[in-house]
Amino acid sequence: MKKFTLLICLLICFVAVGCSGNKRLVGKVTFDDGEPAPNGMVIFRTDTFVAKGEIQPDGSYRMGSERENNGIPPGEYQVYVTSIGEPPPPGVFGPPTPLCDPKYENPDTSGLTCKIPAPGSRFDFTVERRK
């Protein structure tokens, strides 16, 4: 029983130390014509960490909550974006129409990166529309 209790205590300490320094992040995704990119996701990725933020209809996104240390660890990230159009009208079946150029939907082709150094970081991204 003592080993189990010790293991739980060590695990809690490890998680607490590992999460310290995480940053909340906000920003906006717009198309190259200045219009907001609605209804999609912004994904930040490293080799060991992935974070997603939902894009709101005005193009804004937020990652992390109001809780302390619930956000993104500092570091360099590849960023990619998925932005979908409005759902089909009632009675019409099928997926929503993608709005972003497909290159932004892959971290290796998006060309988007960021370095998260400090609390309250803001990263805005401009993407091209699908042709």
N, C-alpha and C positions, 0 to 999 in steps of 0.2 A: 504494500500500500504506500510506503514511503517513497519508493521509486516512482510510482505513478504520480504522486503529488509533486515530486521534484520535477518530473518530466513536464507536467502541466505548467508549473511555475516558469520553467525555462522557455517553454513554447510561448507563453504570454509575454515574457521579456523580449524574446526574439521578434515577435510581431510588433511590439511597441517600438523597439529600436528601428526595425526595418521600415516602419511607416513614418517615422519622424521626418520632417522636412518636405512632405508632400505639399504641392501647391495647387490651389484652385486656379482654374483657367477659364477665361471668357474670350469671345471674339465674334467675328462676323464673316460669313462667306457670301461673296457677291460674284455675279457674272461680270465679264469684262465690259458690259454695257452699263454697269452700275446697279442693275436690278438685283435684289436679294435672291440667293439660291434657297428655295424653300424645301421643307420636308425631306431631309436626308440625314446623313451622319457624317461627322468629322472623326477620323480615327487617327490616333497618335500611336506609333509603334517603334519599339526597339527590339533587339533580339530576345529580350526577356520580359517585356511588358507591353500591354495593349490597353489603351483607354479609348472610350467612345463617348461622343457628345451628340445629342440629338439637335439637328438644325431646326429652328423655329420658323414659322412663316415669314418673319422679318429678316431671316438670314442669320440671326444670332444663335450662338451655342454657348453652353456652359458645361464644364467638367468638374466634378467634385461637388460636395454639398456644403452646407454651413457647419458641419461637424469638423472639429480640428483634425488635421492630418488626413482628411479624406479628399484626395486629389491625385495629382500626378507627381511622381518623383522628379527632381531636377535632372536634366540630361538633354541629349540630342535625340530628336525624334524624326522619323520619316512620317509624313502626313499624307493621308489620302481622303477623298471626299466622295460620297455618293449623294446625289440629289435627284429625287424623283419628282415627277409632275403630279398633277391632281389625279385622283383615281378616275377611272372611266365613269361616265354618267350612268344613272340607274338603268338596269336592263342590258347594259353592255358589259360583256365579260372580257377579262384580260388584265394583264398587269399595267400599272401606271407607266407612262412614258418617261424614260430617263431624260434628264435635262443637261447633265454635264457631259463634256467630251469624255469618252471612255478612258482616256489616259489617266484621268484623275481618280479612277476607281481602283488603281493598283499602286501600292507604295513604291514599286520599282520604276514606274513610268510617270508618276504625278509631277515630279520635280519640286514638290513641296516639302520643306523641312523647317524645323524650328529648334531652338535651344531654350530650355526653360531654366532661367537662372534664379528667379525671385518670386516671392508671394505676389499675388494680384497680377500675374502676367496676362497680357492681352495679345492675341495673335489673330489678325485678320488675313483672310486669304481671298484672292481673286482667281476665278476659274473661267475657262472658256465654255461656251454652250456647245451642245452636241450639234454637229452639222448634218 
